[in-house]
Each structure stands twice: as structure tokens, then as C-alpha cells.
Amino acid sequence: MERRGNLFGKIVIDRLVLIVEDSRSVAKKIATMLTERWGCDVHIAESLSEAKKLLEKHGWDYVSAVCDVNLPDAPNGEIIDLLKELSIPTIAITNVLDEKLRGMIVKKGVADYVLKDGDIEYEYIAQLIGRLYKNLSIKVLIVSDSLSARTILEHMLKTQCLQTLVAADGKTALRLLNEYPDIQLVIVDYPKPDPVITDYPVLELPGMDGFAFTQEARKLRGKDRLAIIGISASPDESVAARLLKYGANEFIFKPFSYEELSCRVAQNLEMMEQIETIREVANRDFLTGLHNRRFFFERGQEIYHIAAQEDVPLAIAMVDIDNFKTLNDTYGHDVGDIVLKHCSRLLSQNFGKELLARLGGEEFAVLIYKTSLPDVRARFEKFVRKVAVTPAVHEDKVIPFTVSAGLNNQRGKDLNEMLKFADDRLYQAKDGGRNRVE
């Protein structure tokens, strides 16, 4: 699932959402919240028959649906059955909720249910729609030696639109963590202890002790990169304490409801997203959205060492906007910022797959892995020509500008030395007349 957003990762839902609700005011309120929050297009149907017509035309385009359990022509949740047949994740809404109705709704396999009590509930629906959409691209690993536990957990997580991977033992789980670096959450099922053992529960996953798995998983990825939830039917409270000490984020005792698991999963994923947002803010240049100097050197050193170990080509480029001080003096610093952002967009379009950063002021750096110097030079010469014919625009003013670039593929003793060599070439390009590559 491709997700659109701005440079700092704000999600824009690029698929349709269906609302089936016979109260026009309720439907419009939810639709307005969804449009304002996620930028998505919303279709509204007031009955099962209207919904069927929309589904016939747009069925595969709906990312999720919000539907009233009691419709004029479908009073017993028939709309949920129809949406389930089409595999559309559904949020059920209702004016009243007793245990019988709740059981019926959950049994039908909805992603969640919400009481129509007011703005707080509608806000929850908006958040949930975004959560389900984001879940489409999130991988969760289930670790359990019980086939039935794996099956139940997988069904619950898929109902939340999550991608699932399963492992029957700790060693397989660690292999999957290595194989899929984008796994964001692990749920580990610790078996109930053998009643013969009385001192403490034996929490064994075939091939590896459960606690050992958590420790090894934490060696691979810290809490800022991976969330771990443990679950168990063990009556021993020390199990939860030990697991948390070994690195889990939280623990759930069995039996638990689908609602509890979904809330815990959502909370942990949201926590990971908040950490990622903080990381992005720390690693990005606020003005241009490119990576900043600190991130460039942290990640660049890693790439440098990999290239040295593999003995593969590594090139670095310093790019500088020509006569930037004159631009600022002529047009003002606001226009200077516009030029910086415009230049950054052009760099992203041409070198977005490389390690690219704004080092400061009007200077940028690009680290290019596994590409020969002649090919790198050709790419930058093309880029310099493109900048010269692609001016920035501010209001009714066209602001032409050029850039110069210095390239280097001498590895030197470290990344700093590589960058210094490229900087020397940049000065030669400036001395040679600017608007060129040296």
C-alpha cells in the first residue's frame, strides 16, 4: 500500500471511505472529520440498497467503511455481512449497545464498534479510520508454539488490517526479524506452565526460551524500533515482571477480548509512530525537509564502512547555490528561503534514492553508493544544467539561479576526509566560473 504524505510523514488517505448511516447529520459530521483529518473522499449511503449501488460501482476502491447496525432496510446488521463479503474493514456504529448486540457485532468480524454519543466518539472514528489505513503497510510477527493461538491471533490482527508473519519457535522468529527489518510489532505467546512444575513457570518456545527470545530480539532492535507484547495464561504474576525486565513493552494476561488486544496493539503502534516523528524532526532540516548534517554523518559513516568492507565504489558530492548572498541581498531572505526549498526539491527529484542532506546555509551533500565516478559525473552535469533552466518562482517574480558541484570518489581515511576532498573540488568549480561540475 502506497501512502501519500508530506516530507514529515503526515498520512493522506488516497482511497475512498464509505459511510452507511440513515441520519444525514451524523453521516455528514463523520464525513467532514474524515476529509479534514485525512484528505480522503467519502461516499454516503442512507440505506442498504443505496450502499449496494455504491459497492457495485466502487467496491474495490473503499479502504474502509463506517456503518450503522440498524438501517431502515437492514435492522440486524446485514450491511456488515455485505461489507465482510467484500473484505472491506468495517466500523459499526449504534445508538445503543447491550451485551447481546455487542456479541453479535464482534462475531460478525468488525474492526471496531462505536456508540453514537457525540463529538468524542466521532473523533475516535476518524482516528480509527487512519489507524486501519496505516495498518495496511505494517507487519506484525506472531510467536507461539500453539497452532490454535497463532490462528486466533492472526485472525484478530488481520481484522485490524495488519500484515502478519508467524513463527512456531524463537529461532524462527529471530530469523524473520532479520529477514523483515520493517516488522514493527511482535506478539509473543508464552504457554501456560506445566501443572507438575511448582516453583515457576517454564516458558519454553521450541529451540529457545521465551525470555531469551525477548533478550535476543532487543539486541537486534531497541524499543524505539520494535514493540513487543507478551501474552500468557500463566497465573504467576512474576512472568509479566520478568518479561518487562527483559525488554517487552507490555504484557496481557489470558483470557483477553478482541477489543483489549486491538487497543493495546494500536497504542503500541501509535507510540512507535510518535518516536518516529521525533526521530524525523531530529534528523530533518526544518526549512527544506531534507536530512540534516547530523543524520548525514551518522548514516554516511555506516555506508562508508560497508563500502570499504565490500570494496565497492563510493562517491560524494558537495553542491552549493552560486552567489547565494547576492540572491538574498537582491530579493530578501524570504526569497532566499524559496530558492533553497526549490533547489532541495530538484535535488530530491534527482537524488532522492541516495543519502542526501542540507549541511547548512546553501550547501548540500549527496553520498552515492555502488556507482562509478563517470556515471556520477554525468548525473550531476545533467542536474546542474536542469537547475540553470528551472528557476524558482515567487509571486510574480522568476528567480533564476545556478549551482556548482564538487565530486570525489577517493575514499580517504573516513567520511570527513571524503567530504573535504569534494569540498576542495567545489571550490575549484567556483573558481572555474560556477554553474559547473568539477
N, C-alpha and C positions, 0 to 999 in steps of 0.2 A: 504494500500500500504506500503510494507516494503521498507525502504530506506537504502541503504548501505552508509557507510562513515567512516571517521577516528574518533578518540576519540573526536575531537573538532567539529564534525558535518558537515564536508565537504561532499556534496552530490555526490554520484556516481550513474548515471542512469543505472539501471540494465535491461533495456528493449531496444528494437530496435527503431530507428528513420528512417523514410522513407523520402528520398528526390526525388522528381519527377521534373526534370529540363533537358531541351534539350541541355543546354550549359554545356559541361563536365567540363570546367574550373570553372564555378560558382558552380556547384554541389560539386566538389572536395574541393573548398575553404570552403564552408559551412561545409562539412563533416569533414574536418581537424579541424576546430574550435570546432565542437561538440565533437569530440573524445578527443582533448586536454583538453577542459574545463570540460567535464562531464564523460569521460571514457566510453562512450556508443558506441555500434556497430551501424553502419549506412549502410543502403541499398540505392543504387542509381538506379533510372529508368529514361530513357530519353524520354519516351512516355507513353501515357495512356495504351497502350497494354502491355508494359513491367511492368507497375505498377500493372495491373490486375493479371499478373502471380505471382508477389511477394505477392500480397494481398491474393491470393488463398492459398498460402503456409504458409504465416506468419501473416495474417491479425490480429489475436488476440494478436500478440506479439508486435505490434507497440504502443509506448506510445504517439507518435505524428508524424505529417508529415509536410514537407515543400514542397509546390508545386507551379510551375509556372502556372499562369492563362491561358497562351496561349501556348499550346503544338502543335506539328505538327499534331497530330491526335485528338486533343481536344482543339480547339481555343477559346472556350467560357466558360472556367471554369468547363467543365464536370468532371474533376478529383476531384474537390471539392465536387460535388454531390456524387460521388462514395465513397469518404472518409467519408462524413457525414453519408451515409447509414451504414457504418461500425463503426460509433461513434468514429472515430479517430480524436482527436483535430488537427486542421489544421491551418498552417500559409501560407497565399497566398503571392507570390512574383510576381512582374511585372516590366517591363521596363518603362512603362508609366502609369499615373493614372489621369483620369479626374473624374468629379463628377458622371457621369453615371456609369463608371466602378467601382468606389468606392461603389456606392449604390448597384450594383449587387453583389459585393464581400461580403459586410456586410450582405445583405439579405440572402446569402447562409449559413450564420452562422459560418464564420471562427473565430478562436480565435483572429487573428490579420492579418494585411497585411503590407507588407514592399516593398518599392521601391528598385530595384537593382542598387543602386547608387555607392556602394563601400564598403570598409572595415568597416566603421562605421555601415552601415546597417547590414552587416553580423554579426558583433559583437552583434547588437541588437537581431538578430535571435537566436544566441547562448544563450544570456541571457533569452530570452523569452521561449526557449525550457526548460531551467532549471526551470523557474518560473512555467510553466504549470505542470511539473513533481512534483515539491514541492507542488503545489496546490492540488494535488490528496489526500493529507493527512491533508488538512487544512479545519476546519469548520468555516463557516460564518453564523451569525444569522441575519435574516431579520425581522424588526419590523415595521409593518404597519397595520392600520385598514382597508386598501383598498385591496380587493382581486385582483383587476387588477394590482395595484402597486406591490403586493407580487409576482404575477405571472411573471410580466416583469422582476423584479429584480432577481428572481430565475433563469429565463432563461439566463439572462446576466451572472450571476455568474457561472452557470453550464457550460456555453460556455468557461469559463476560468478554467474549471476542478475543481472548488471548491465544497466542500460538503456544502449543505445548510440546515439550520433549519429555520422555520418560526414561527412568533408569531403575533397574531392579536391585542395584547394589552401588556401594560408594565408589568403587573403582571406575565403573561405567559412568557414573555421574561426573567424576573429575575429568574423565576423557571428554565428555560432552561440553564441560565448561571450557576446556582448552579449544575444542573444535568450534564452539559457537561463542565468540567473545561478546556478542550482543545479548546474551542471556542477562536479564535484569533482576530476576527473582528466582529463588529456589525454595520449594516446599519439601521438607524432609519429614517423612512419616516414621516415627520411632515406634517399633512394635511394642505391644503390651508385654510386660515381663512374664517369664515362666513362673507359675504359682509355686513351683518347688523351691525357687530361689527366694530367700527371705531377706538377705542383707540389703541389696539394692538392685534395681532393675538391670538386666543385661540388655543393652540397646545395641543389638548387632544388625548390621546390614551385611549380607554375604560378601566376604572379601575385605571388609573394612568396618571397624567400629563406628557407630553413628557420630560420636563426639569427634573421633579422629577425622571423619569426613568434613565436619564443620571447620575444624582447625585447618585442614589442607585447603579447603575452599577459600578460607580467609587469607591464606598465603598467596593464592592466585589473585584475589581481588578484595580490596578493603570495603568497608561499609559505605563508602562514597561511590562505589561502583557496582555493588551487588547486595541485594536484600535477601536475608534468609529467615524463613518462618518454619519453626518446628511444630509438629503436631504429635500427640500421643494419647493413648488411653491409660497410661500408667497412673496409678493413684499416688505415686511418690512425688511430692512437690519438689524434691531436690533435682528431679530431672530437668524441670524448667530452669532452675537456677544454674545448673551446670551448663546447660546448652547456651544460655545467655552469656555466661562467662567465657565459653569457648568461641563466641563471636556471632551468635544468632541475633537478629533484630528483635524477635519476639517469639512467643510460644502460645499455642492454642491447645487446650485440653479437649479430648473427645468425650462425649459426642458434641458436635457443633453444627449449627444450621448453615444452610447456604448463605443466608444473609450475613452471618458473622464472618464467614470466610471472605465473601466478596468485599465487605467493608475493610477487613484487615489487609487484604490484597491491595485495594485501592489506596489506602492510607500509606502503605509502604511504597507503592509506585509513585504517589504524589511526593513523598519525601525524597525519593531518588531524583525526581524532576526538579524539585527545589534546589537540591545540591548541584544538579547540572546547570541550572540557571545561574547560581552563584559562581560556579566554575567558569561559565561562559563570560559573565560580567568581568571576572578577574582576568580572563585571558584575551579579551577583545578590546580593541581601541574603540572608545565610545563614539567618536565622530564618524569613522568610516565603516565600522563593523568588521574590519579585518582583524586577524590575530595581532597581538601586541608584541613588543620586543621580548618581554619575559617568556611568553609562550614559545616564540620563535627559537630562543636559545635552549629552552628545556626540551622541546620536541626535536629541534635540529641536532642537538648532541646525540640523541638516540639514533637518528637517521645516519649521522656521521659515523658512529661506531658500527652500525650494521653494514654500511657501505665499505668500511675498512675491513671488516671481517670477511665479507663476501668478495672483496676486491672488484667492485663494480664501479662504473663511472658515477661521479657526484659533481654537480656544478652549482655555483651560487652566483646570484646576480644582485647588484645594487642598482636601484632605479631612483632617479631624482628628477623632480619637476624643474625645468630650466627657468632661470630668472624669476623664481617664486616671490622673492622680496619685491621685485618690481610690480608683479601682479597685485600683491597686497597694497602697495603704495598707490597704484593707479586706480584700482577698483574698490579697495577696502577689504578688511579681513573677512567680512561675511562672504564676499565673492571668493576670497581665497579658500574658505572652507568648502564652497561649492565645487571649486576646481579639484580640491583634494578628494572629495567624495566621488566626483566624476572619474577622476584618474583611478580611484580604487575599484569602481565598477568595471572599468576597462581591464584592469589587472585581473579581477576575479573572472571575467569572461574568458580571458586568455590563459590564465594560470591557476584557475580555481582548484584544480586537482593536485597542485603542488603545495608545499609548505610556503605560504605567502603571509607577509606581515608588514605593518607600518612600524618602522623602527623609531620614528619620531619626526616632527616637522614635516618636510616634504620628501622624506626618504623612505623607500620601501625595499624589502629584501625578498628574494624568491630562491628556495632551495629545490633543485631538480635532481631526482634520483634515477639512475639507470638510463641516462640519455647522453649521447656523445656531444662533445663541445660544438662541432659543426651544426648539429641539429638544434642545439640550444641557441646558438648564434642566429640561425635562420629564424627561429621563433621570435627572438627579441627584435631583430631587424624589422620583421613584419609588424610587431607590436608598436615599435617607435613610429613607423610610417602611419599606422592606423591612428595613433594619438594625434599626429600632426593634422589629420583631416577630420577629426572628430572633436570639435570644440565643445566646451561647456556652454550652457545657456542659462542666463539668469534674467527673469522677466523678459524685457525686450532686447537684452544685450547678448551678443555672441562673444564668448571669451576664448579665443584661440590660445593654445599653449603647446609646448613640446616637452619631451623628456629625453634624458640621456641614460645609458645603462653601461655598467661595467661588469664583465663576466670573468669568472675564474673557475678552473677545474683542477687547480693544484690543491691537493688535499691538505698539505701542511701538517702541523702537529695537532691542531684541533679546529673546531668550527670558527673560533675567534680569528685565527690566522687566515682561514679561508676567506672570511668576510673582509679582512684587512686587504688581502690581495685584490678582491673585487672592488673595494673602495678606491684603491690605487688606480685601477683601470677606469673607474668612473671619473676620477679627476683628469685622466688623460682624455676621456671623451669630452669633458667640459672644455679643456684647453684646446681640443681639436676643432671646436666650433659649435658644440652642443647638437642636440637633435640627432644623436648617433649612438652606435654601439661600439665599444672598444673591448 
